[in-house]
Amino acid sequence: MLTINDKKVEFVENETLRDFLIRNNFDPDFLACEVDEKLVKKIDFDKFIVEDGSKVEVFSFVGGG
């Protein structure tokens, strides 16, 4: 089991962070992401493997003017 923004979700073995975000209806190109309280750089989303029990926090960018 994983947690994404305080919601429990199913763990998938060997899933990259990018695939995990897409599976949970997030667009990885327009957000920042923290795994277990450590910021993961966007360029690393494709090679960062999410581990069982991890806590993922997703932050969306909001524009305005």
SVG drawing of the C-alpha trace seen along z (x, -y; Angstrom):
<svg xmlns="http://www.w3.org/2000/svg" viewBox="-8 -40 24 46">
<polyline fill="none" stroke="black" stroke-width="0.4" points="0.0,0.0 1.1,-3.5 -0.2,-6.9 -0.7,-9.8 -1.9,-13.0 -3.2,-11.1 -5.2,-8.6 -4.3,-4.9 -3.6,-3.4 -2.6,0.0 1.2,0.8 2.5,2.0 5.9,3.6 8.7,1.8 6.4,-1.1 8.2,-4.4 7.0,-7.6 5.8,-8.9 3.6,-5.8 2.4,-5.9 1.3,-9.5 -0.5,-8.8 -2.2,-5.8 -3.6,-8.1 -4.8,-10.7 -2.0,-13.3 -0.2,-14.9 3.5,-14.6 4.5,-17.5 2.6,-20.1 3.4,-19.3 6.1,-18.9 6.4,-15.6 7.8,-14.6 8.3,-11.0 8.9,-10.3 9.5,-14.0 12.2,-14.3 11.7,-16.3 12.1,-14.2 13.3,-16.2 11.0,-16.0 13.8,-14.7 14.0,-11.7 10.3,-10.7 11.0,-8.1 13.7,-6.3 12.5,-6.7 10.9,-3.5 8.1,-3.9 8.5,-1.5 5.8,0.2 4.8,-1.9 6.0,-5.2 4.2,-8.4 3.8,-10.6 2.8,-14.2 1.8,-16.0 1.9,-19.7 0.2,-21.4 1.2,-24.8 -1.5,-27.5 -1.2,-30.5 -3.0,-33.8 -2.8,-37.4"/>
</svg>
